[in-house]
């Protein structure tokens, strides 16, 4: 009987904690700091998650609730979280929604300075880049990558900050033979994503046009490898009939003239 009583008691506590977790998630989404504190006092887990992997901190941050974010960070909430639906990192989502104050709070607690710099530099906001540089120094590769992208976007203040932090000048583009470039011209399709890509050559430079988007002037790193630094997009040809496109953490195979 005693074991049954203990089991019932444990079940009751589990249900109570689950309710507190749900209350905490709702309070963070709404930005209700008093309710957030109350839920945690009732046993809610700071790292509890929604079905899409969003933690209380993620919900508060993506909705721009600075005071709740500050409180959860003081409680030790981790910033290294991606949701399972959009696959978006917490800081990236916050920057997309232009919650600059929240971004600074997350940057101060970031454990991955390379990723933080990669995400922040694209905003063109010097104060956010400075916030990243004020912490542990990003790697040389991350500094150089962000610096080249800032130069491409003509983000002078950001570029100056990165150069002063030790970024190297980007190397000149690789000189690709005209015949090789011409062989890449054509329309490419992928079986993985429904985005058609057209490749063309103008004045000795390869251009990539994802249909329905802006044309991208690619920088040659070798005879087969090209990048567009501002969007952190890379194209690597495996011959004249196909290439691999890398962007946003995804890798996609394209073939010239492949069936839709």
C-alpha positions in Angstrom: 0.0 0.0 0.0 2.9 2.3 0.9 4.4 1.9 -2.6 1.0 2.7 -4.2 0.7 5.8 -2.1 4.1 6.9 -3.1 3.4 6.3 -6.8 0.2 8.3 -6.6 2.0 11.1 -4.8 4.8 11.1 -7.5 2.1 11.2 -10.2 0.5 14.2 -8.5 3.7 16.1 -8.3 4.5 15.3 -12.0 1.1 16.7 -13.1 1.6 19.8 -10.9 5.0 20.4 -12.5 3.6 19.8 -16.0 1.0 22.5 -15.3 3.6 24.9 -14.0 5.7 24.3 -17.1 2.7 25.1 -19.4 2.1 28.2 -17.3 5.7 29.3 -17.6 5.7 28.9 -21.4 2.5 30.9 -21.7 3.8 33.6 -19.4 7.1 33.9 -21.3 5.2 34.2 -24.6 3.0 37.0 -23.1 5.9 38.7 -21.3 4.2 38.4 -17.9 7.2 38.6 -15.6 5.2 38.1 -12.4 3.6 35.0 -13.8 7.0 33.7 -14.9 8.4 34.1 -11.4 5.3 32.4 -9.9 5.6 29.4 -12.3 9.3 28.9 -11.4 8.5 29.1 -7.7 5.9 26.3 -8.3 8.6 24.1 -9.8 8.5 24.9 -13.6 11.7 23.9 -15.4 13.6 26.8 -16.9 14.5 24.6 -19.9 11.1 23.1 -20.5 10.1 23.0 -24.2 7.1 23.4 -26.5 6.4 20.6 -29.0 8.6 22.7 -31.4 11.6 22.8 -29.1 11.2 26.4 -27.9 12.2 27.1 -24.4 10.8 29.8 -22.1 13.8 32.0 -23.0 13.2 31.4 -26.7 9.6 32.4 -26.5 10.3 35.5 -24.4 13.2 36.5 -26.7 11.4 36.0 -30.0 8.6 38.2 -28.7 10.9 41.0 -27.5 10.2 40.7 -23.8 13.5 42.1 -22.4 12.7 42.0 -18.7 11.6 38.3 -18.9 14.7 37.5 -21.0 17.0 39.2 -18.4 15.3 37.3 -15.5 15.6 33.9 -17.3 19.3 34.5 -18.2 19.9 35.3 -14.5 18.3 31.9 -13.7 20.9 30.3 -16.1 18.7 29.7 -19.1 20.8 28.6 -22.1 20.9 30.7 -25.3 22.0 27.8 -27.5 18.6 26.6 -28.7 17.1 26.0 -32.1 13.4 25.3 -32.7 12.5 22.2 -34.5 10.1 23.8 -37.0 12.1 26.6 -38.6 15.4 25.2 -37.4 16.2 28.8 -36.4 18.7 29.7 -33.6 17.3 31.9 -30.9 19.5 34.9 -31.7 18.8 34.6 -35.4 15.0 34.7 -34.8 15.4 37.8 -32.5 17.5 39.6 -35.1 14.9 38.8 -37.8 12.3 40.5 -35.6 14.6 43.4 -34.8 14.5 43.0 -31.1 17.9 44.8 -30.7 17.8 45.1 -26.9 17.0 41.4 -26.5 19.8 40.6 -28.9 22.4 42.4 -26.7 21.2 40.4 -23.7 21.6 37.1 -25.6 25.0 38.1 -27.1 26.4 38.8 -23.6 25.6 35.2 -22.6 26.5 33.6 -25.9 28.8 30.5 -25.8 29.4 30.5 -29.5 31.0 33.8 -30.6 31.6 32.7 -34.2 27.9 31.9 -34.7 26.9 35.1 -32.9 29.2 37.2 -35.1 27.9 35.4 -38.2 24.3 36.2 -37.4 24.9 39.8 -36.1 27.1 41.1 -38.8 24.4 40.7 -41.4 22.2 43.3 -39.7 24.7 46.1 -40.3 24.3 47.3 -36.7 27.7 48.3 -35.4 26.5 48.3 -31.7 25.6 44.6 -32.0 28.9 43.7 -33.7 30.7 45.6 -30.9 28.7 43.6 -28.3 30.0 40.3 -29.8 33.6 41.6 -30.0 33.4 42.7 -26.4 33.2 39.1 -25.3 35.5 36.2 -26.1 37.2 36.9 -29.4 35.7 35.1 -32.4 38.0 32.9 -34.5 40.1 34.4 -37.3 38.1 32.6 -39.9 34.8 34.1 -38.5 36.3 37.6 -38.4 37.6 37.4 -41.9 34.3 36.0 -43.2 32.3 38.8 -41.5 34.7 41.4 -42.7 34.5 40.4 -46.3 30.7 40.3 -46.1 30.6 43.8 -44.5 32.8 45.2 -47.3 30.5 43.6 -49.9 27.5 45.3 -48.3 29.4 48.6 -47.9 28.8 48.5 -44.1 31.7 50.9 -43.4 31.3 51.1 -39.6 30.9 47.4 -39.2 33.9 46.7 -41.5 36.1 49.2 -39.4 35.2 47.4 -36.2 36.1 44.0 -37.6 39.3 45.2 -39.1 40.3 46.8 -35.8 39.5 43.4 -34.2 42.1 41.8 -36.4 40.2 40.8 -39.6 42.4 40.2 -42.6 41.9 41.8 -46.0 40.0 39.4 -48.3 42.0 37.8 -51.1 41.4 38.9 -54.7 39.0 36.6 -56.7 40.5 33.6 -58.5 41.0 34.1 -62.2 38.8 31.5 -63.9 39.3 30.6 -67.6 36.6 32.1 -69.8 35.8 28.8 -71.4 35.3 27.2 -68.0 33.0 30.0 -66.9 31.0 29.7 -70.2 30.5 26.0 -69.6 28.6 26.8 -66.4 25.9 28.9 -68.1 22.5 27.4 -68.0 19.4 26.6 -66.0 19.7 24.3 -63.0 17.1 22.5 -60.9 17.1 20.4 -57.8 15.1 17.4 -56.6 15.4 18.7 -53.0 13.9 22.2 -53.3 11.6 23.8 -55.9 13.9 26.8 -56.6 15.2 27.0 -60.1 18.6 28.6 -60.6 20.0 30.3 -63.7 23.7 30.8 -64.2 25.1 33.4 -66.5 28.4 35.2 -67.2 28.9 39.0 -67.5 32.3 40.7 -67.9 34.2 37.7 -66.8 32.1 37.1 -63.7 29.7 34.3 -62.8 26.2 35.4 -61.8 23.6 33.1 -60.1 19.9 34.0 -60.3 17.5 32.0 -58.0 14.3 32.5 -60.0 12.1 35.1 -58.3 15.0 36.6 -56.4 17.9 39.0 -57.0 20.8 38.1 -59.2 24.0 37.4 -57.2 27.5 38.3 -58.4 29.7 35.4 -57.3 33.3 35.6 -56.2 35.6 32.9 -57.5 37.7 31.1 -54.9 38.8 28.5 -57.4 37.8 27.3 -60.9 34.9 25.4 -59.4 34.1 27.1 -56.1 32.2 30.5 -55.9 30.7 32.4 -53.0 28.4 35.3 -52.4 29.6 36.6 -49.0 26.7 38.9 -48.1 24.3 36.0 -48.1 26.9 33.4 -47.0 26.0 31.3 -50.1 28.4 29.0 -51.8 28.3 27.2 -55.1 30.7 24.4 -56.0 30.6 22.8 -59.5 31.3 19.1 -59.9 31.5 19.7 -63.7 29.7 21.7 -66.3 26.4 19.9 -65.6 25.9 20.3 -61.9 26.8 22.0 -58.6 26.2 21.8 -54.9 24.7 24.9 -53.3 25.3 25.6 -49.6 23.4 28.2 -47.7 21.7 28.6 -44.3 23.1 25.3 -43.0 21.6 23.4 -45.9 23.2 21.6 -48.8 21.4 21.1 -52.1 22.4 19.3 -55.3 21.5 20.9 -58.6 21.7 19.5 -62.2 21.6 21.5 -65.4 18.4 21.1 -67.3 17.1 18.4 -64.8 13.4 17.6 -65.1 11.0 19.6 -62.9 
